[in-house]
Amino acid sequence: MNGKPGINALADHLFRHECGKLVSALTGIFGPEHLQLAEDVVQDSLVEAISHWSYEGAPDNPAAWLFRVAKNKAINIVNREKYKKRYVLETASAGQYGWTEPTPKHIFSRQQILDDQLRMIFTCCHPSISVDSQIALALKTLCGFSISEIARAFLTTEETLNKRLVRARQKIREARIPFEVPRGTELEGRVKAVLETIYLLFNEGYSASEGNDIIRHDLCEEAIRLAEIMERHPAIEDKSDVYALLALMQLNASRFNARQDKEGNLLTLAEQDRSLWDKDLIAKGISNLKKSIVGIYVSVYQVLATISAHHSTAPDLETTDWKSILSLYDSLVQLDSSPLVLLNRAIAKSKVTGAGPALAELDGLKDNLVLKEYHLYYSTRAELNMQLGQYSDALNSLETAVRLATLDAEKKLIRKRIGFCQEKMSQLQPTPEK
């Protein structure tokens, strides 16, 4: 691949797919307190690659070339006097970083990179770092996202995002957060925090917060990739929640291709062409769900994944096993009685008992502060109202929903339902006497 545009495209691809591996490996050398240094070395290596390849052409194995340059830069830094003293003093405790050589010549083996990525996941998701900063740090260091991309994904400014990252790195230094996979009882608690961060990342991609993109595929793909790193690593013995989260994300992601039509319009579950669902991804999700079942332990991820499995394997909306789904939501409420879970349970209930009882349950949630500002609460109420022929009430709810919705495609769908309601109301109006 020659030519500046081609080289830049190659560099972007490498940065996205290889930078997390490099930053993780270099953090193992410099220590987590020098995370910024590791990121700078990777950035410098990429700049050198672009410059060199623009004149000499890209090598046969660009990733290996980039890794070699980064390794050489790391060795040069370690050998400098101001880092050499710290490096030698800490050699005695180097085992915690997974390497024992006095120079970082063997740090880029495949297993070492995998180990370092897992250490980086736990470093980014340390409980002393705020949740927002955990996600931002994971996207920056592990996923190769730029500052502007992260800022856009989470609807904030680049300046605010930069400050968030600076605070996270500062917390790592001040709290002396180790670059390691915790052990024993601490590992169990930390795995939970890491999975929550990964799930938040996937959810932001699955239902983007604002703009024209309904799905941020890149966020979802990175969330699944991080979970796969957790799944493959032997340090985590109890992987039931890891398998369950993987299953949930894979099953939900299997329906991506059918969520929009060719014009980009949002499609409801009933409108989706199920032949477009990814059967291979569904099979992987079902397989991971089975692996997650250990003894009598049941987690939120397992219940959610089982619900998603019912949807993903049903031939159509009518033959979906709604009774089992409602029963699963009853179980889920025992583990998580959040407003969104209760809202989704009401939707399932409407399929089993009819719109009336489900609407009564939504009435009981109308004062909830979260749902008061959530457009799907009002659009759900509207659908139930319409099923009962209550088009005036439905119209009021839809007008609130369209005001609260942030996605352009969602607003368009709601406006379509508003038009349907108005048409029905006009049809029901008595004809004036002549």
N, C-alpha and C positions, 0 to 999 in steps of 0.2 A: 504494500500500500504506500504509494508515494503521493506527493503534493500536500500542501499545507492543510486544506480541508480534511483530507483523508487521515493525515497524521493526528490532527486535533480530535477527530472522531475516535480514532484508536486510543488516544490518551484518555479521553472521557470514559471510554469503555473500561480501560484498565483501572482508572481511578475508582470507578464505581464498584468493580468486582475484586480488585486486589488491595485497595488501600487499607481496608479493615484488617486484612491479614498482616500487612506490613506494620501498621501502627501498633497492633497487638504485640507482634514480635519485638519491635523496637522498645516498646514500653517495658517488656521483660528485661531488656538490657539496662535502660536508663532509670527504671523505677517509675512507679505511677506519679510520683511528685514532679516528674519531668515529662508529663504527657504532651505538653505543648511542643517540647523539643522533638519528640517522636513524630508528631504531626508535621512539624517543619521539615524534618529530614525526608519524609515521604513526599511532601510538596516540592522540595528542591530536586528530588530524584525525578519527579515527573517533568519538571521544567527542563532538566538536562536531557531527558528522553526526547521531548518535543524538539529541542534545539538540535540534537544529534541526528535524529531520524529525518528531520526536514532536509538535511544535506546528504546523509548516507543511505537513507531509506530505512524502513522498519526491518528489524531482524526477524529471523524465522520464528523465534519464540520471544515475543515482546515481554511477556510476564516474567520470564526468567532473567531477561536483560534488566528489567526494572528492579527485581529483587537483588541482583548482583550489585547494582549501583547503590541501592539503599544499604546493603550490607557493608560495602566499602566505606560509605559515608559514616556509618555507625562505628566501624573500627577506627576510623580517623578521629572521630570525636572522643571515643574512649581513650585513645592513646594520647590525647592532648593532656597537658599537665593538670589543668584545673578539674578535669573529670577523672584522670587516672588515679589520683589519691583516693577519691571516694569509691571508685570501682574496686581497687585493691582491698580497701578496708571492708567492703561489703561482700567480697568473694566468699568469705566464711559462711555467710547466710544466703548464698546464691541459690541453694537448693529450693527455697521457697518460690523462686521464679522459674524453676524447671531446667536450669542449666548449671553446669559445673566447671566448664572451661574458663580460664582467665581471660580469654578473648572470645568475642561472639562469632566464631567461625562456623558453628554447627547449629545455628538457631533457626534456620529456615527449612528444616525437614518438615515433611507433611504433618507428622504427628505433633511436632513442636508447635507448628502454626495453629493446629487445632486446639492444643492445650492452651496456648496464649490467647486465642480468641475466647475460650471459655473463661479464662481469668479476667479478660477485659469485660465480658458481659457482667460478671459479678462485681467488678470494680465500678462500672457505670451505674449499676443498680444497687449500690450500697444504701442502706436505710438512712444514713445521715445526709444524703443528697435528696433534694425535693423531687417529687415524681415528674414534674415538667422538665426539670434539668436532667433527670435520668434518661428520659426519652430523647431529648435533644443531644445529649452526650453519646448515646448509643447510635443515633443516626449519623452523627459527625464522625465518630471514631471507628465504628464497626461497619457502617453501611456506605461510607463514601459520599454522603449527602453534603452539598454545599450549604453555606450559611443562608443564601437566598432561598434555596429549596426548602429548608427546614422552616424558615420564617413563613413562607407561603403555606406550607402544610398546616401550620398551627396558628395562622392568622395573626401574626405579630410582625413587628418591624425587625429588620436586620440588626439594628442597634440594640433592641431589647433582647434578641436572641444571643447576640455576642456577649452581653452582660450576664446572661443566664449561664453561658458556657464558662465565662471567666470565674463566676462564683462557684461553679461545680468543680473546676480544676483547683481553685483555691481551697475548697472543702477537702479535696483529696489530699492536698499538701498538709493542711492544718490538722486534719484528723488522722493523718498518717495511715490512710486506707491502704491495706496491703494488696499487692497484685497476686491474688491467690484464690483458689476455690476453697471456701470454708469447709470445715469438717464437722462431723457429729451432728448434734442437735442444731447448731448454728446453720449448717448446710440446709436442713429441712426448711427453716424459716426463710432463708435467703432465696431458695429455689422458688418459693411462693412469690416473693417480691419480683424476681426476674420474670416469671411467667405473667404476672399482672402487667408489667411494663410492656412485654411483648404483645399481650392482648390489647392493651390500649393503642399500641402502634397499629395493629391490624384493624381495629375498629375505626381509627381515623382514616385509614385507606378504604375500608369497606363502605363507609358512609361519610364522604368528605364533608367538611364543615361549611364550605361556601364556594361559590363560583360555578363554573360550567362543568367541571369534572365530577360525575357521580361517584366514580371509583378512582382512587389513587393506586393503580396496580403496583407501582414501585414500593409503596409502603407495605402493602400486603405481602408482596414477594419477600421483602426483607424480614418481615415478622416471621414468616414461615421458615426462612433460612436460619434465623437465629434459634428458633425452636428445634430445628433439625440438628444444630450444633449441640444443643442440650441433650437431645435424644441419643446422639452417637457417642457421647463421652462416658467412659466407664466410671468416672469419679462420682456420678450421680447414680446411686443404687436403686432408689425408688423412683421410677420414671412414670408412674401411673398418671400423674397430672400432666406430665410432659406429653405423653401419648394422647391424652384426652384433649389438650389444647391444640395439638397438631391436627387431630381428627376434626375438631370444630372448625379450625381455619381452612382446612382442605375442603371440607364439605361445603362451607359457605362460599369459598372461592370457586368451586366447581360450577356455580351458577352465573358467574360474572358475564359470560358471553351473551346471556339472554336477558340481562337486566335493562338493556336499551335497544330500541329499534334502529334502523339504518339512519334515521334522521336525528338520533340522539335522544329521543323521547324516552322517559322513564316508563318501564312496564311493570305492572303489578305481577304478583306470583301467578295469578289466574291467567294473565295475558302472555306469559313467557312461553317461548317455543322450547320445550324440554328436550328436544333432539339436539339442541345446542349446548346442553349441559355436558361438562367434561366427565365422561364415564371413568376414565383412568384415575382422575383425582377423587372421584367418589369412592372408587375401589380402595385407594390408599387411605382415605378417611375412615372407611368402615374397618379396614385392617387395623389401623391405629386405635380405633375405638375399642375393638376387641382386646388389644394388648393392654389397654388402660384398666380393664376390669380385673381387680385383684382383691380377693376376699369379699368382705361386706362393705369395704370403704366406697363411699360415693362422694364425688366432688361436683362443684358447680359446672366445671368444664365437661364432665362426663354427661350430666343431665342435658346441658345445652347441645352437646355433640349428638346425643341420642335424638333430641328433637330435630336437629338439622338432618340427621340420617333418615328420619321418617319423611321429611319433605323431599330429600334428594332421591329417594327410591320410589316415591309414589308416581304412578303413571300420569296422574292428573290431579287437579285440586279436589275434585269430587270424591275420588277414591282414597284420599289421604286419611290415615288413621287418626282422626281428630280426637277420639276418645282416649287413645294412648297418649297423645300429645298433651291433652288437658291433664291427664293423670301425672304426667312428667312435670308439668308446671306446678301442680299441687305439691309434688316433692321438692321442686326447686324453691318454692316459697318458704319451705322449712330451712333452707340454706341461705337464701337471699330474698328478702321481702322488699327489695327496692321498688320504687314507683314504676320503673320500666318493665320489670318482671311482672308486676301486677297488671300493667297495661297489656302486655303480650298474653298473659293468662286470660284476660277478658276477651281478647280476639279469639283465642282457642275455644273459650266457653261459648261464644256466639255460634260456632260451627256445630256444637253439640246440643245446646239447649235453646238456641234461637237468639235473636237480637235483643228481645226484651230483658231477660235476666242479665245479659252481658252489659246492656246499657245501664241497668240499675247498679252494677258494680262500678262502672265508670263514674256514675253520679257520686259514689262514695269517695272517689279520688279527686273530685273537682277542686278541692281547696289545697291540694298538694302543691307546694311552691315550685317543685321541679316541673311537674306536668303543666302547670299554669303557663309556662313559657315554652312548652314543647309542641310543635305544630302537629306531630303525629297523634297526639292525644285528641286534638280537635278534629283531625281528618278521620280518625277512627270513630269518634262519636257520630260524625256526619254519615259515614257508611251505615252504621247501625240505624240511625234515624231514617235513612232512605229505605232500608229494608222494611221498616215499619210504616212507610208512607208519610213520614213526618218531614216533608221537604222544606218547610219554613225553618224548622229547628236545624236541619242539616245545612241550610244556606248560611245561617248565622255562624255555625261552627266552621264552615269552610272559609268564610271571610276572615275569621280569626286565624285559621291555619295558614292562609296565604300571606297574611301579614307577618307571621312568625317564621315561616320557612326561609331558609338562607340559600338553598340550592336553586339555581335557575330552572333546572329540569323538574324539581319538585313543585315549584310555583306554577309551572306550565300544566302539570298534571292536575293540581288542585283547581286551577282556573277552568280546566276541561270539565271537572266535576261540578263546578259552580254553574257552568252553562247547562249541564244536564239537569241540575236542580231547577234552574229557572224555566227550562222548557217544560218540565213536569208540572211545575206550579201553574204555568200559563194554560196547560191542558186541563188542569183540574178546576180552573176558574169557571164559574157558571156563565153561560152565554147570555149577554144582556138582552132583555126583551125589547122587541121592536115596537 
